[in-house]
Amino acid sequence: MTVRSTPNPVADVGRNPEVDVVVIGAGPAGSIAAVTAARAGRQVMLLERAEFPREKVCGCCIAPRGVDELVSAGLDSVLDDASRLECVRLEGGRRSAVITRDSGVAISRGALDARLVEAARAAGVAVHHGASASVVRDGSVEVTIDGVTRPIRARACVVADGLAGRSLDAHPGVRWCVARDSRIGLGAILAAGSVRVGHGEILMRVERGGYVGAVELEDGRIDVAAALDHAVIRDEGPAAAIANRLGAAVVDRRAIDAARWSGTPWLTRRRTTLALPGILVAGDAAGYVEPFTGEGMSWAIATGRGAGALAARMVDAPALWSTWPGAWTALIGRDRWRCMLLARMLRSPTLVDAGLRIARRWPDGAAHVARAIGRASNCHRLPEGQPS
């Protein structure tokens, strides 16, 4: 599917210098924020630097909570051909365990992001690709398309431009705090059969220096994503680091060596500020945790939806921007802490070995614990008075 910009986007932006809501970034968080605000009756503009379709470094898994959020938003059709995930095969050293659980679905980011953008168009959102956006100190948004820069005035702005986004650089109070032991993400999509991973299975291999995950996508290709120490990537190189940690799961080493491995900035990070007057930060742009539990996209979907609903209300009640940090914490704060704790535990070979021993001996207990990961619970309710 090819997603095209609106005809003559520079002129179109110029004709619409004022809108109700501007959303920067058309990943899952941004697109769903745009859809949500538009369905609330607001005039919405969605700005994206990249042309679609495009793939990204991502595990390509949407946990059950993310699936439920899409269904609740009436967007479940974007998952029509997604691969249903039924178990996790966790390996570390010479031990392994298969944990049976509803793990959500797998779908390529190229397909998912393009479909969500089309849903935004269908909701009446003005979508612009190839648009570089920045939020200036007075709250307006400067958009550059084809070398031409135009100002946009919006009553609310949702920033969802990801880990590498630069749209808030003009605001010195909005900084990244990066964990000192943060890892780097690597990813690529390989030809079908390149890695031994079962249909409906998430393969996770944990070794010294990081972990690698693999999953079969809707079209049979294999998505491989990893979180690795910088020293591992520097000393071994991306392809070798991946192959060394996949071990016996590698079927075609040449495919790994020939792949275009893309990297991310340091993964575990958080923003010092999640909201400013008229501005809400959502998705990965608000912060990220090593994605071992596969919940990253679910968090993006949930916070994007919440930010879109709040942005729509801010058109009439601008002061509501100050409620966003509390709403964000209610949506995903507890899950992020759990994921961070688990990711740190996985850095200990002793704990990994003990966990695999327990999972093999008591598979039902391991499955019961695993089923709670990635699901919505009462703690995800927003505080009283917040958008649902």
HELIX and SHEET records of a PDB file:
HELIX    1   1 PRO A    9  ARG A   15  1                                   7    
HELIX    2   2 PRO A   28  ARG A   39  1                                  12    
HELIX    3   3 PRO A   64  SER A   72  1                                   9    
HELIX    4   4 ASP A   76  LEU A   79  5                                   4    
HELIX    5   5 ARG A  109  ALA A  122  1                                  14    
HELIX    6   6 HIS A  230  GLU A  236  1                                   7    
HELIX    7   7 PRO A  238  LEU A  246  1                                   9    
HELIX    8   8 GLY A  247  ALA A  249  5                                   3    
HELIX    9   9 ARG A  253  ALA A  258  1                                   6    
HELIX   10  10 GLY A  283  ALA A  286  5                                   4    
HELIX   11  11 GLY A  296  MET A  314  1                                  19    
HELIX   12  12 PRO A  318  THR A  323  5                                   6    
HELIX   13  13 TRP A  324  TRP A  328  1                                   5    
HELIX   14  14 THR A  329  GLY A  333  3                                   5    
HELIX   15  15 ARG A  334  MET A  345  1                                  12    
HELIX   16  16 PRO A  349  ARG A  361  1                                  13    
HELIX   17  17 PRO A  363  ARG A  371  1                                   9    
HELIX   18  18 ASN A  378  HIS A  380  5                                   3    
SHEET    1   A 6 ALA A 126  HIS A 129  0                                        
SHEET    2   A 6 VAL A  44  GLU A  48  1                                        
SHEET    3   A 6 GLU A  18  ILE A  24  1                                        
SHEET    4   A 6 VAL A 148  VAL A 159  1                                        
SHEET    5   A 6 VAL A 141  ILE A 145 -1                                        
SHEET    6   A 6 ALA A 131  VAL A 135 -1                                        
SHEET    1   B 6 ALA A 126  HIS A 129  0                                        
SHEET    2   B 6 VAL A  44  GLU A  48  1                                        
SHEET    3   B 6 GLU A  18  ILE A  24  1                                        
SHEET    4   B 6 VAL A 148  VAL A 159  1                                        
SHEET    5   B 6 ILE A 279  VAL A 281  1                                        
SHEET    6   B 6 ALA A 275  LEU A 276 -1                                        
SHEET    1   C 3 CYS A  61  ILE A  62  0                                        
SHEET    2   C 3 VAL A 105  ALA A 106 -1                                        
SHEET    3   C 3 SER A  83  ARG A  84 -1                                        
SHEET    1   D 7 ARG A  95  THR A 100  0                                        
SHEET    2   D 7 CYS A  87  GLY A  92 -1                                        
SHEET    3   D 7 GLU A 201  GLU A 207  1                                        
SHEET    4   D 7 GLY A 210  GLU A 216 -1                                        
SHEET    5   D 7 ILE A 222  LEU A 228 -1                                        
SHEET    6   D 7 ILE A 184  LEU A 190 -1                                        
SHEET    7   D 7 SER A 262  TRP A 266 -1                                        
SHEET    1   E 3 TRP A 176  VAL A 178  0                                        
SHEET    2   E 3 ARG A 269  ARG A 271 -1                                        
SHEET    3   E 3 GLY A 287  TYR A 288 -1                                        
END                                                                             
